């Protein structure tokens, strides 16, 4: 679970940190960024569920509840980074 969570939070952080604006007002990410993010996101969820991931990498099988909890953590992490970015930018603009 830690592998999936850490991979997905790093991917969503890229979208939060790439602009000072809120994610929905930022410029659109490039097609390669979208593509690589999609491939890496899917791979990070699928690899632990495969025979290769379980036998060679010692991942354990996660049930649907655990995956939902991980996705909830990832969404919470993204929202937290957006909120902290807002406050950072607000305070930083106040000092200029």
Secondary structure in CASP SS format (residue, H / E / C, confidence):
PFRMAT SS
TARGET T0000
AUTHOR 0000-0000-0000
METHOD secondary structure of the structure
MODEL  1
X C 1.00
X H 1.00
X H 1.00
X H 1.00
X H 1.00
X H 1.00
X H 1.00
X H 1.00
X H 1.00
X H 1.00
X H 1.00
X H 1.00
X H 1.00
X H 1.00
X H 1.00
X H 1.00
X H 1.00
X C 1.00
X C 1.00
X C 1.00
X C 1.00
X C 1.00
X C 1.00
X C 1.00
X C 1.00
X C 1.00
X C 1.00
X C 1.00
X C 1.00
X C 1.00
X H 1.00
X H 1.00
X H 1.00
X H 1.00
X H 1.00
X H 1.00
X H 1.00
X H 1.00
X H 1.00
X H 1.00
X H 1.00
X H 1.00
X H 1.00
X H 1.00
X H 1.00
X H 1.00
X H 1.00
X H 1.00
X H 1.00
X C 1.00
X H 1.00
X H 1.00
X H 1.00
X H 1.00
X H 1.00
X C 1.00
X C 1.00
X C 1.00
X C 1.00
X C 1.00
X C 1.00
X C 1.00
X C 1.00
X H 1.00
X H 1.00
X H 1.00
X H 1.00
X H 1.00
X H 1.00
X H 1.00
X H 1.00
X H 1.00
X H 1.00
X H 1.00
X H 1.00
X H 1.00
X H 1.00
X H 1.00
X H 1.00
X H 1.00
X H 1.00
X H 1.00
X H 1.00
X H 1.00
X H 1.00
X H 1.00
X H 1.00
X H 1.00
X H 1.00
X H 1.00
X H 1.00
X H 1.00
X H 1.00
X H 1.00
X C 1.00
X C 1.00
END
